[in-house]
Amino acid sequence: MIRTDYAAVVVTFRRPESLRTVLDGLAAQTLPPVLVVVADNDPDGSARAVVSAFARSTSFPVEYILVGENLGPAGGWAQAAAAASIHVERGDWLVVVDDDDAISEPEVMATHLRNAVEHTRSSSRVGAVGLRGAHLRRITARLVPASTTEATEAGYLASNGAPAYLWQALDEVGFFDPALFFGFEDLDLGVRMTAAGWISVSHPLPGLHHVANTSSTRVAWREYYKMRSIVTIARRNLGVRWALVHILRSAVLGGARLAVRQRSLELAQARLWGAWDGWLGRPGAHRYFPALNPAKMSS
């Protein structure tokens, strides 16, 4: 029988203050995690002191991983999940947490995990439940946000919506692909889960927790990696037609609109480079090397 106990994995990169807020939010939950693993993508280990202080104040195990280089969210979360997977106290679920998406209300995780367990009782193939998700429209090559007011099946669950993945599903299909570095690692996992027969459910908690929408964030490195990731995923899982349609609409036409609206050729160029490198299958950190990434809570 599936229970509500969960391990939380957090990836961070030079955001010690917002990381502290996120960790404090987890500790304040009426249903706290049975394990927290923090992967620090900063080679200088800027999160070490925050995690050490947090570990001394909690009753559950806390593990700190100094990654040694910036592997992006995909790589950092992958390392944290690998460490959590072999832990004796990993729980039944793995919950993904970003370092600037704090869980504000103490009842969020208890409600979230109760909902997740209820969904597994209605269908034994429910493998993931998140607070925010989207539907993948294969014919039109579009990603359509799921309802923000009611539970619905989704093609994938957004990583900033505290998705809870059933370990049984992850043991079968794997976790985030580190090669994607940044952007749509959650979509890639959702596509693989769907192909394996697992169901993802978006179950928002509108009266309890607000999930930030970062789609309007416009900086060159984000545009590059998001475009590269989705083209990579399309070629890998969805077919050449889907990839070409998305390149035409998002990289060429969308890039042109960005250049006009944002008055920035840099953003348009970043999208085109991302589409090109995604088509060629170039993984990891490439062309753009983000040094700073201000937290949403402070920007």
GUDOMI-602898 format. One line per field, with one value per residue: x, y, z of N, C-alpha, C, O in turn. Coordinates in steps of 0.02 Angstrom, whole numbers, plus 50000, padded with zeros to 5 digits. Layout:
<recs>
nu	c(X;...) $
nv	c(Y;...) $
nw	c(Z;...) $
cau	c(X;...) $
cav	c(Y;...) $
caw	c(Z;...) $
cu	c(X;...) $
cv	c(Y;...) $
cw	c(Z;...) $
ou	c(X;...) $
ov	c(Y;...) $
ow	c(Z;...) $
</recs>
This chain:
<recs>
nu	c(50042;50030;50109;50117;50244;50397;50547;50642;50719;50836;50905;51035;51107;51212;51123;51106;51025;50889;50883;50894;50769;50685;50722;50689;50552;50519;50552;50457;50339;50185;50186;50333;50480;50556;50684;50808;50898;51023;51090;51230;51270;51367;51537;51611;51546;51442;51325;51350;51365;51236;51160;51223;51193;51055;51041;51081;50973;50863;50759;50761;50858;50984;51068;51213;51275;51416;51429;51531;51541;51445;51307;51184;51004;50948;51057;51100;50985;50975;51089;51060;50943;50992;51072;50973;50898;50960;50952;50904;50794;50705;50570;50407;50391;50472;50505;50524;50612;50640;50769;50719;50584;50487;50394;50259;50149;50117;50036;50043;50122;50071;49938;49961;50030;49935;49836;49909;49923;49788;49760;49837;49765;49651;49698;49815;49922;49959;50095;50151;50120;50086;50092;50078;50057;50063;49990;50037;50026;50034;50004;49997;50114;50124;50130;50014;49953;49897;49742;49722;49644;49583;49605;49689;49737;49902;50030;50156;50241;50274;50434;50446;50332;50332;50333;50284;50356;50326;50427;50430;50394;50501;50608;50584;50582;50684;50760;50779;50865;51033;51102;51022;51037;50973;50803;50650;50678;50586;50480;50538;50551;50415;50366;50433;50380;50245;50255;50291;50177;50140;50046;50032;49978;49911;49880;49826;49838;49752;49700;49792;49927;50030;50097;50236;50242;50359;50371;50382;50509;50650;50802;50958;51029;50934;50837;50911;50945;50818;50759;50849;50835;50700;50696;50789;50721;50609;50662;50712;50604;50479;50481;50538;50455;50380;50486;50533;50420;50411;50533;50517;50404;50437;50577;50611;50496;50450;50570;50591;50482;50519;50635;50580;50482;50552;50658;50782;50907;50989;50915;50837;50938;50991;50888;50889;51018;51000;50902;50975;51085;51014;50957;51071;51107;51189;51248;51240;51326;51344;51399;51325;51357;51292;51325;51266;51105;50976;50864;50688;50617;50685;50701) $
nv	c(49940;50109;50244;50407;50454;50537;50578;50725;50813;50937;51056;51174;51333;51451;51525;51553;51621;51611;51473;51441;51486;51399;51273;51292;51302;51172;51103;51154;51094;51008;50879;50828;50793;50628;50625;50736;50787;50888;50954;51040;51148;51242;51263;51321;51289;51364;51337;51255;51295;51338;51220;51138;51204;51192;51053;51027;51069;50990;50842;50741;50649;50739;50768;50827;50867;50907;50951;50991;51053;51157;51076;51108;51117;50991;50900;50918;50884;50752;50693;50711;50635;50508;50485;50487;50377;50261;50266;50208;50264;50317;50335;50325;50410;50527;50693;50837;50986;51157;51283;51409;51406;51413;51316;51379;51371;51272;51158;51113;51005;50893;50892;50883;50757;50670;50684;50630;50495;50458;50466;50359;50256;50260;50227;50109;50139;50270;50371;50490;50646;50816;50994;51078;51066;51013;50986;50890;50926;50835;50843;50980;51023;51089;51148;51142;51223;51136;51127;51252;51243;51121;50941;50851;50739;50743;50781;50805;50856;51009;51058;51157;51144;51060;50916;50750;50599;50429;50309;50181;50199;50278;50191;50108;50186;50279;50440;50620;50676;50709;50764;50861;50976;51113;51154;51087;50958;50896;50877;50784;50673;50654;50616;50494;50422;50416;50339;50219;50182;50243;50359;50535;50659;50819;50912;51045;51162;51282;51365;51356;51352;51442;51419;51479;51554;51542;51570;51692;51737;51809;51788;51770;51647;51563;51557;51493;51364;51310;51303;51218;51102;51063;51037;50934;50836;50820;50766;50649;50580;50613;50629;50683;50772;50840;50905;50990;51071;51136;51204;51292;51368;51414;51444;51512;51597;51634;51683;51793;51874;51897;51974;52091;52131;52130;52202;52146;52067;51971;51879;51817;51761;51672;51578;51524;51467;51373;51289;51239;51172;51081;51005;50947;50872;50911;50899;50946;51085;51218;51342;51446;51497;51506;51617;51683;51677;51752;51729;51697;51741;51851;51935) $
nw	c(50000;49954;50036;50118;50141;50098;50006;49983;49853;49816;49707;49692;49650;49687;49769;49912;50009;49966;49960;50095;50140;50069;50123;50258;50243;50206;50323;50408;50374;50407;50369;50360;50258;50245;50215;50154;50015;49956;49812;49765;49642;49632;49613;49714;49828;49892;49958;50064;50202;50233;50218;50312;50433;50430;50435;50566;50637;50616;50627;50536;50413;50324;50177;50096;49938;49853;49696;49610;49487;49377;49335;49291;49323;49286;49292;49426;49503;49461;49518;49653;49665;49635;49747;49847;49810;49853;49986;50145;50204;50107;50079;49996;49892;49781;49794;49698;49719;49694;49716;49734;49752;49868;49988;50053;50148;50294;50278;50149;50092;50158;50114;49976;49963;50016;49919;49812;49851;49851;49714;49667;49718;49642;49519;49477;49398;49411;49421;49456;49536;49531;49571;49466;49292;49118;48956;48816;48651;48517;48379;48347;48399;48524;48694;48817;48957;49103;49197;49322;49429;49455;49470;49343;49211;49148;49026;49069;49222;49298;49356;49452;49524;49635;49600;49640;49627;49607;49677;49624;49491;49445;49465;49360;49239;49249;49290;49283;49137;49136;49027;48970;49041;49067;49072;49026;49069;49145;49055;48968;49054;49081;48954;48937;49044;49008;48891;48947;49007;49124;49224;49238;49350;49364;49501;49565;49705;49731;49833;49931;49893;49782;49624;49543;49382;49261;49128;49065;49087;49022;48968;48882;48901;48958;48856;48757;48814;48846;48719;48655;48731;48711;48575;48568;48645;48566;48445;48496;48555;48497;48360;48195;48126;48227;48290;48186;48162;48285;48288;48180;48223;48355;48363;48241;48197;48326;48379;48297;48335;48468;48448;48399;48496;48618;48582;48557;48482;48531;48607;48509;48431;48524;48536;48406;48401;48502;48444;48337;48400;48474;48373;48322;48430;48539;48700;48878;48961;48853;48740;48811;48975;49120;49250;49354;49431;49478;49613;49601;49711;49753;49650) $
cau	c(50000;50070;50103;50130;50313;50433;50612;50644;50784;50842;50966;51046;51165;51227;51063;51104;50971;50825;50888;50877;50696;50655;50734;50648;50484;50511;50554;50397;50280;50154;50212;50401;50511;50595;50753;50821;50963;51036;51147;51256;51304;51420;51601;51637;51509;51410;51267;51370;51351;51163;51137;51249;51153;50989;51045;51087;50910;50808;50758;50766;50924;50997;51131;51239;51318;51452;51433;51597;51534;51375;51276;51116;50954;50940;51112;51100;50930;50990;51136;51025;50897;51032;51091;50913;50870;50992;50946;50857;50735;50687;50498;50374;50390;50527;50478;50574;50604;50689;50797;50685;50512;50473;50328;50244;50103;50138;49993;50047;50147;50024;49882;49988;50044;49871;49807;49948;49905;49720;49763;49863;49712;49602;49732;49880;49974;49978;50164;50175;50069;50118;50049;50070;50077;50044;49972;50077;49986;50082;49988;50012;50180;50115;50123;49956;49950;49840;49698;49751;49592;49560;49651;49681;49794;49948;50085;50215;50231;50326;50480;50436;50270;50343;50307;50299;50362;50326;50492;50419;50396;50569;50650;50572;50596;50739;50743;50798;50924;51081;51125;50980;51065;50921;50743;50609;50696;50523;50443;50571;50531;50344;50357;50456;50332;50185;50271;50295;50111;50127;50003;50050;49918;49920;49829;49843;49809;49747;49687;49844;49995;50036;50156;50257;50248;50422;50374;50398;50578;50685;50874;50983;51048;50873;50807;50953;50940;50750;50748;50890;50807;50637;50712;50820;50669;50567;50696;50723;50543;50418;50488;50568;50403;50367;50544;50535;50366;50428;50588;50488;50360;50467;50643;50613;50444;50452;50630;50580;50439;50559;50680;50541;50449;50601;50711;50844;50928;51024;50867;50820;50996;50997;50839;50912;51074;50972;50871;51029;51122;50968;50951;51134;51115;51245;51224;51277;51336;51373;51389;51305;51377;51264;51364;51219;51035;50940;50805;50624;50594;50722;50709) $
cav	c(50000;50170;50289;50478;50474;50559;50610;50787;50828;51008;51076;51245;51364;51519;51556;51531;51649;51580;51403;51438;51493;51337;51219;51306;51286;51099;51082;51178;51058;50961;50815;50842;50738;50580;50634;50791;50786;50951;50952;51108;51154;51293;51232;51351;51263;51419;51313;51209;51321;51339;51152;51113;51233;51162;50983;51026;51090;50946;50774;50694;50652;50789;50752;50880;50842;50958;50921;51005;51095;51173;51028;51130;51083;50921;50861;50921;50842;50682;50670;50708;50578;50447;50476;50471;50312;50206;50279;50162;50302;50359;50343;50298;50462;50575;50759;50882;51054;51205;51322;51473;51394;51393;51291;51432;51351;51208;51101;51099;50939;50842;50889;50860;50686;50635;50682;50583;50427;50446;50453;50292;50209;50260;50194;50082;50163;50339;50370;50556;50697;50880;51052;51113;51023;51035;50935;50891;50918;50810;50864;51050;51036;51140;51130;51179;51216;51101;51169;51277;51240;51053;50887;50826;50703;50789;50750;50810;50897;51061;51046;51206;51128;51006;50851;50691;50540;50365;50276;50122;50222;50301;50132;50078;50228;50325;50507;50673;50665;50763;50795;50917;51033;51158;51163;51032;50891;50868;50854;50723;50619;50642;50578;50426;50389;50401;50284;50158;50167;50278;50418;50594;50698;50886;50924;51109;51180;51354;51402;51341;51364;51470;51398;51534;51541;51574;51570;51758;51753;51816;51801;51731;51578;51525;51546;51444;51296;51285;51284;51159;51043;51039;51008;50869;50790;50806;50720;50585;50545;50632;50625;50739;50821;50880;50948;51041;51118;51177;51249;51345;51412;51444;51472;51560;51648;51660;51723;51857;51913;51920;52027;52152;52151;52142;52242;52110;52015;51920;51827;51780;51721;51617;51527;51491;51425;51317;51243;51208;51125;51027;50963;50909;50829;50932;50897;50979;51157;51233;51410;51492;51469;51552;51628;51705;51663;51779;51692;51731;51771;51912;51974) $
caw	c(50000;49948;50093;50103;50159;50039;50008;49944;49823;49799;49673;49704;49618;49709;49797;49982;50048;49948;49980;50167;50146;50044;50171;50317;50225;50210;50393;50442;50351;50453;50346;50336;50221;50284;50193;50108;49983;49921;49766;49756;49577;49636;49631;49775;49885;49929;49996;50116;50269;50242;50226;50375;50487;50425;50458;50639;50669;50595;50654;50481;50381;50272;50143;50053;49884;49815;49630;49584;49428;49364;49291;49278;49365;49268;49319;49499;49528;49447;49568;49718;49663;49639;49818;49885;49790;49888;50057;50177;50223;50049;50074;49937;49840;49774;49779;49669;49746;49669;49771;49743;49753;49937;50007;50101;50201;50324;50260;50077;50075;50184;50067;49912;49964;50024;49852;49771;49870;49827;49642;49656;49735;49587;49463;49498;49353;49426;49443;49477;49549;49542;49581;49403;49237;49051;48907;48756;48590;48468;48311;48338;48430;48575;48764;48842;49030;49132;49238;49384;49481;49469;49452;49275;49186;49113;48990;49113;49281;49302;49412;49505;49557;49684;49578;49680;49584;49641;49666;49582;49422;49429;49460;49295;49180;49261;49314;49237;49096;49148;48966;48952;49078;49092;49033;49002;49094;49169;48996;48945;49099;49070;48892;48949;49088;48969;48845;48986;49034;49188;49219;49278;49367;49390;49553;49598;49769;49721;49894;49980;49868;49715;49587;49500;49310;49239;49055;49040;49102;48959;48963;48826;48916;48968;48790;48722;48841;48839;48649;48640;48765;48682;48510;48584;48667;48508;48400;48531;48575;48464;48288;48159;48108;48286;48300;48135;48175;48343;48268;48138;48260;48415;48352;48186;48204;48394;48387;48264;48378;48526;48426;48391;48558;48671;48552;48574;48435;48569;48626;48449;48413;48572;48516;48344;48420;48539;48397;48297;48441;48491;48313;48316;48489;48581;48769;48931;48957;48787;48715;48865;49039;49169;49312;49405;49416;49535;49633;49589;49773;49768;49589) $
cu	c(50044;50056;50121;50202;50353;50503;50609;50714;50784;50908;50974;51108;51169;51165;51057;51044;50903;50825;50870;50802;50661;50663;50693;50575;50470;50509;50490;50334;50252;50170;50282;50429;50547;50669;50756;50891;50971;51098;51168;51296;51359;51485;51631;51599;51473;51351;51286;51351;51276;51137;51161;51209;51084;50989;51048;51020;50851;50815;50763;50835;50928;51066;51149;51286;51350;51466;51501;51598;51460;51347;51204;51067;50947;50994;51114;51046;50945;51038;51102;50978;50934;51053;51031;50888;50899;50988;50892;50792;50711;50611;50470;50377;50455;50496;50534;50560;50659;50712;50768;50609;50493;50402;50305;50202;50121;50097;50001;50067;50102;49965;49903;49998;49982;49836;49842;49929;49835;49719;49790;49810;49659;49631;49801;49937;49989;50049;50191;50115;50105;50067;50039;50095;50054;50028;50016;50032;50033;50068;50009;50080;50175;50110;50068;49952;49888;49800;49734;49701;49570;49610;49636;49744;49837;50002;50149;50199;50290;50368;50472;50369;50274;50316;50331;50298;50364;50392;50485;50422;50466;50617;50642;50596;50656;50713;50764;50862;50974;51104;51083;51001;51010;50862;50711;50635;50634;50479;50472;50551;50457;50330;50378;50408;50269;50197;50273;50229;50096;50088;50030;49987;49939;49863;49847;49809;49800;49734;49741;49914;49993;50101;50175;50262;50309;50426;50393;50470;50619;50758;50902;50997;50987;50840;50846;50939;50869;50736;50788;50860;50745;50648;50745;50768;50624;50600;50702;50658;50482;50421;50512;50516;50389;50424;50546;50480;50383;50484;50560;50448;50396;50534;50644;50561;50444;50513;50624;50535;50476;50604;50644;50515;50499;50658;50779;50857;50962;50977;50848;50878;51005;50948;50863;50971;51049;50940;50924;51065;51078;50960;51013;51147;51174;51222;51263;51281;51373;51353;51375;51321;51353;51306;51319;51148;50993;50876;50742;50600;50629;50728;50643) $
cv	c(50063;50217;50361;50499;50487;50585;50672;50798;50901;51018;51151;51269;51437;51558;51538;51558;51618;51506;51395;51442;51429;51280;51230;51290;51211;51075;51101;51141;51013;50890;50828;50783;50690;50587;50695;50783;50850;50942;51024;51111;51207;51260;51259;51328;51315;51397;51271;51232;51321;51269;51123;51139;51203;51091;50978;51040;51044;50877;50721;50701;50705;50774;50808;50850;50902;50928;50932;51048;51108;51124;51047;51095;51009;50877;50860;50878;50768;50653;50663;50648;50512;50433;50457;50400;50254;50214;50235;50197;50346;50370;50310;50346;50501;50641;50805;50953;51098;51250;51392;51466;51367;51367;51334;51409;51282;51147;51079;51027;50883;50835;50860;50784;50644;50630;50631;50511;50410;50431;50383;50239;50205;50227;50172;50106;50237;50338;50437;50603;50762;50936;51093;51068;51051;50974;50944;50877;50898;50837;50936;51070;51092;51109;51174;51169;51179;51149;51190;51274;51169;51002;50863;50787;50750;50749;50752;50858;50946;51051;51097;51197;51070;50939;50794;50630;50477;50330;50216;50141;50242;50242;50098;50121;50275;50394;50559;50656;50722;50798;50855;50982;51076;51159;51099;50963;50856;50842;50788;50664;50603;50601;50506;50388;50370;50341;50218;50141;50198;50341;50473;50636;50766;50901;50988;51117;51255;51394;51396;51360;51389;51448;51454;51510;51579;51581;51638;51779;51753;51836;51752;51658;51534;51509;51491;51373;51268;51263;51221;51096;51018;51010;50939;50817;50771;50756;50651;50546;50556;50632;50689;50793;50868;50929;51005;51093;51164;51226;51307;51394;51450;51476;51526;51615;51678;51702;51791;51902;51940;51978;52093;52176;52170;52187;52211;52056;51957;51863;51785;51735;51662;51561;51488;51445;51363;51266;51205;51155;51067;50978;50919;50864;50846;50939;50942;51054;51173;51303;51460;51460;51517;51556;51647;51690;51687;51741;51732;51767;51837;51957;52006) $
cw	c(50000;50007;50072;50117;50096;50055;49963;49917;49799;49762;49680;49668;49638;49730;49871;50021;50030;49964;50054;50177;50124;50095;50235;50304;50227;50282;50431;50421;50405;50433;50317;50297;50268;50268;50148;50081;49943;49877;49751;49691;49577;49656;49696;49837;49926;49971;50057;50186;50283;50257;50293;50434;50488;50453;50534;50673;50653;50626;50600;50448;50327;50242;50095;50002;49850;49746;49598;49522;49417;49313;49272;49324;49350;49299;49395;49529;49517;49499;49636;49720;49668;49711;49860;49871;49829;49965;50087;50195;50165;50043;50012;49878;49840;49753;49756;49693;49717;49726;49776;49737;49821;49945;50066;50160;50229;50302;50188;50063;50101;50136;50000;49912;49977;49956;49808;49787;49846;49752;49628;49673;49679;49525;49484;49454;49361;49455;49466;49485;49565;49551;49518;49347;49170;49008;48845;48696;48533;48398;48298;48367;48482;48645;48794;48918;49053;49176;49302;49442;49499;49443;49381;49255;49144;49077;49029;49169;49288;49364;49467;49541;49604;49661;49623;49634;49626;49625;49619;49508;49401;49424;49392;49237;49189;49282;49263;49200;49106;49085;48945;48986;49109;49044;49007;49018;49121;49112;48971;48988;49089;49007;48902;48994;49051;48923;48882;49019;49102;49176;49264;49289;49394;49438;49590;49665;49770;49785;49946;49957;49796;49684;49538;49427;49285;49164;49026;49054;49038;48969;48913;48843;48928;48901;48752;48748;48836;48767;48632;48670;48729;48613;48519;48602;48608;48461;48431;48540;48531;48387;48256;48144;48167;48298;48250;48144;48232;48326;48227;48180;48316;48403;48298;48196;48274;48407;48355;48306;48439;48507;48421;48458;48612;48647;48568;48523;48472;48588;48566;48427;48459;48555;48454;48359;48458;48494;48357;48338;48465;48433;48305;48377;48532;48654;48816;48923;48892;48766;48771;48932;49094;49232;49369;49383;49476;49550;49620;49652;49788;49708;49570) $
ou	c(50090;49998;50137;50219;50345;50517;50577;50763;50736;50960;50925;51155;51134;51155;51006;51016;50865;50773;50834;50774;50613;50615;50665;50540;50416;50468;50471;50280;50289;50168;50289;50403;50565;50712;50710;50939;50929;51152;51127;51350;51395;51490;51670;51617;51473;51329;51243;51323;51255;51096;51124;51192;51056;50944;51021;51012;50795;50868;50770;50867;50880;51115;51107;51331;51315;51509;51528;51650;51418;51362;51168;51086;50942;50981;51128;51058;50929;51030;51115;50973;50910;51052;51036;50861;50866;51015;50840;50740;50698;50591;50505;50366;50489;50464;50585;50504;50718;50679;50791;50574;50484;50355;50329;50217;50138;50121;49969;50033;50094;49945;49869;49977;49977;49809;49810;49919;49823;49681;49768;49811;49628;49594;49841;49995;50026;50061;50246;50067;50148;50008;49997;50147;50027;50049;50029;50003;50067;50114;50036;50101;50217;50090;50074;49947;49834;49822;49772;49715;49541;49652;49578;49799;49810;50019;50192;50152;50348;50343;50490;50351;50225;50279;50389;50246;50401;50411;50530;50450;50489;50663;50688;50627;50676;50653;50766;50907;50959;51124;51107;50985;51002;50871;50743;50617;50630;50445;50435;50536;50438;50288;50343;50395;50242;50154;50259;50223;50046;50095;50047;49948;49979;49805;49880;49758;49836;49756;49738;49956;49957;50155;50134;50284;50311;50480;50418;50491;50622;50773;50874;50979;50986;50818;50816;50924;50861;50705;50762;50859;50738;50614;50730;50769;50604;50568;50699;50658;50438;50369;50508;50531;50387;50413;50559;50492;50370;50483;50579;50456;50386;50548;50673;50579;50439;50509;50648;50548;50467;50610;50672;50523;50490;50702;50826;50823;50963;50996;50843;50867;51023;50966;50857;50974;51074;50949;50917;51076;51102;50957;51009;51193;51207;51180;51312;51244;51426;51295;51409;51301;51389;51321;51333;51133;50976;50839;50741;50567;50606;50757;50639) $
ov	c(50069;50228;50373;50557;50452;50609;50670;50793;50923;50992;51188;51231;51479;51616;51510;51522;51599;51478;51348;51406;51407;51244;51183;51267;51190;51032;51068;51154;50983;50844;50839;50727;50708;50558;50706;50775;50865;50924;51064;51082;51214;51232;51226;51346;51312;51434;51254;51194;51304;51260;51087;51102;51190;51072;50931;51026;51058;50857;50661;50753;50715;50768;50834;50812;50943;50886;50888;51076;51073;51130;51008;51048;50968;50824;50808;50840;50727;50597;50615;50614;50465;50375;50414;50368;50202;50174;50225;50165;50405;50413;50272;50326;50508;50646;50812;50977;51078;51254;51432;51514;51307;51391;51325;51427;51237;51091;51030;50992;50832;50779;50819;50751;50588;50577;50594;50470;50355;50389;50351;50184;50153;50202;50213;50095;50266;50307;50441;50600;50764;50927;51137;51035;51107;50918;51000;50823;50941;50852;50951;51128;51137;51051;51235;51112;51188;51204;51152;51299;51159;51016;50856;50802;50792;50693;50708;50897;50926;51038;51083;51237;51034;50907;50791;50613;50473;50323;50202;50105;50226;50243;50064;50095;50307;50404;50543;50625;50778;50857;50897;51036;51077;51164;51062;50914;50795;50792;50742;50610;50544;50557;50460;50329;50315;50298;50166;50091;50181;50373;50461;50646;50771;50901;50984;51085;51290;51451;51427;51381;51362;51457;51473;51455;51640;51596;51642;51834;51702;51895;51698;51613;51475;51452;51448;51328;51208;51211;51176;51043;50957;50963;50892;50761;50713;50707;50600;50484;50514;50634;50743;50852;50929;50988;51062;51153;51224;51283;51365;51455;51510;51530;51579;51674;51739;51753;51841;51962;51997;52027;52146;52235;52219;52207;52245;52005;51901;51804;51723;51678;51607;51502;51427;51389;51308;51206;51145;51099;51011;50917;50861;50823;50802;50981;50973;51084;51146;51322;51511;51404;51563;51505;51630;51690;51647;51723;51793;51819;51876;52011;52041) $
ow	c(50041;50025;50014;50106;50045;50110;49911;49955;49766;49782;49675;49657;49611;49712;49891;50062;50075;49981;50072;50218;50155;50108;50262;50349;50247;50300;50479;50448;50444;50475;50257;50303;50324;50302;50107;50119;49900;49902;49728;49687;49527;49711;49729;49893;49987;50014;50097;50226;50338;50302;50326;50480;50541;50490;50563;50733;50674;50649;50615;50455;50289;50278;50058;50020;49821;49738;49565;49505;49446;49253;49242;49361;49396;49327;49425;49576;49560;49522;49673;49771;49700;49733;49904;49916;49836;50003;50056;50200;50175;50004;49978;49820;49891;49700;49790;49689;49716;49777;49817;49721;49831;49913;50122;50217;50190;50308;50167;50026;50068;50120;49971;49864;49952;49939;49771;49742;49822;49730;49580;49645;49669;49483;49507;49471;49321;49507;49493;49448;49609;49540;49517;49353;49167;49023;48824;48691;48505;48360;48246;48361;48483;48653;48795;48941;49025;49190;49332;49497;49552;49401;49361;49280;49108;49096;49024;49165;49284;49419;49525;49585;49614;49699;49642;49606;49675;49567;49580;49467;49346;49383;49368;49190;49141;49291;49203;49228;49086;49088;48907;48962;49169;48984;48969;48985;49120;49120;48954;48962;49089;49008;48878;48984;49060;48916;48853;49055;49133;49124;49322;49243;49440;49418;49642;49679;49806;49790;49999;49997;49754;49713;49496;49413;49286;49138;48970;49034;49003;48978;48902;48806;48911;48890;48720;48709;48823;48756;48599;48638;48719;48593;48482;48577;48602;48440;48396;48532;48529;48354;48286;48149;48158;48313;48269;48135;48229;48348;48239;48172;48324;48430;48308;48202;48282;48442;48382;48311;48460;48544;48436;48476;48648;48686;48588;48520;48447;48584;48571;48407;48437;48560;48452;48332;48448;48504;48346;48315;48474;48443;48284;48375;48559;48668;48796;48884;48879;48774;48776;48945;49113;49264;49427;49324;49520;49504;49627;49647;49830;49712;49520) $
</recs>
